[in-house]
Amino acid sequence: MFSQKYGVSGEGEMHWTLGIGVARVRNTHTISLSQEGYIDNLVERFGLHDVTAVTTPLEPSVILTKDQRPTTPVGLQDMCGNRYRELIGSLQYVALTTRLDIRFAIGKLAQFLVNPA
């Protein structure tokens, strides 16, 4: 009944689950998880094509404060439009499932989801 309702079969190797790609290499006894498609979708949706890649998403010594909040009309509009909140929420999903390396940075940025006046 489950397979009929959701179009799922229990046959063969798993290649995809909950938006996460699964690759199994039998001879090395490893399983790799990837959210490349989901991340590519985020890049497209938020217009992040020109963002520079870095090896460390956020230096642990960086101190973020309320004084760094947006003060310009454009910055305030961006914050009020929830685009930042939407992006951080999407990245939290990535950080919790397949990209543990960005967890610290996303956790820090999530502390600034509201722009207190």
N, C-alpha and C positions, 0 to 999 in steps of 0.2 A: 504494500500500500504506500509506504514512504517513497519508494523509487518511482512509482507511477505519479504521485503528486508533485514531486520535485525534480523528476527527470534524472535521478541519480542511480548509478549502478555500483555494485561492490566488486566489479571485475577489473583486474589489471592494476597497474601502479597508480598511485596518487600523483597528480601533476599540479593540482590547483585546489586550494581550500580557503574559504573566507577572504578571497582577494590576495592570497599569498601563494606565490609559485613554490613548488616543492620539487627539488631535484635530488634523486638518490643515486649514489655511486657505490655499487655493490663491492667492487674490488678494493676500495679504500674504506669501506664501512662508514660512509659519511652521508649526511643529509643536509642539503643547503636550502635555506628559505630566502625568498626574495620578494620585495614589493616594488620592483622596478616600474611596473606599469602604473601602480598607484602613485608613486612619486613623480613619474613623468606627467601624470594627470594634474598633480598639484602644481608643478612648474608651469604647465599651460594655463590652468585656471587662475593662478595668481600672478601671471606675467613675470615669472622669475628667470626668463631665458638669459638675461645678462648678469646674473649673480655669479660672483667669483667663488669657485670651490676652495675650501680650506681643509687642512688635515685636522685641526682642532676647532670644533664649532664655536666654543666659547672658553677662553682662558679662565681657569678657576680663580685667578686673582682679580678678575673684573668685578667691580662693584657697581651695581645698578641702584639708582635712587629715584624717588619721585621727582626730583629736580630735573631729570632727563625727559620728563613727559613732554608730549607735543604741546606747543604754545601757539603755533601759527594756525590760521584758519584751515589750511589744507591738511595739516597734521591732525587737528582736532576732528575734521570731517572723516579722515581715514579711520580714526579710533572709534568714532561714533557709528561708522558704517559697519562695524564688526568684522571687517576684513582681517584685521590682526587676530581677533579672537577665533575666527573661523580657521585661519592658517595654523595657529598654535594648537587648536583642537585636533586638526588633521595630523599634525606632526606628532602629537602625543600618541595617537594610535600607532604610527610608525615606530616611535621610540619604545613603546611597550611590547610590540610584537617581533620586529626583526632588526631594528637598529638601536641596540642598547647603547651604542657609542654616542648617540646624540641626546640621551636621556637627561643628563645633567643640564645641558644648555636649554632644552625645552622646558624643564622644570623651573629654571631661573626665569625664563621669559614669561612663563605662565603666571608668575607673581604679579605681572603688570598687565592683566587683562582689562582693567578698568582704569580710566584716566580721571583720578580724583581731582576735583577743582580746588 
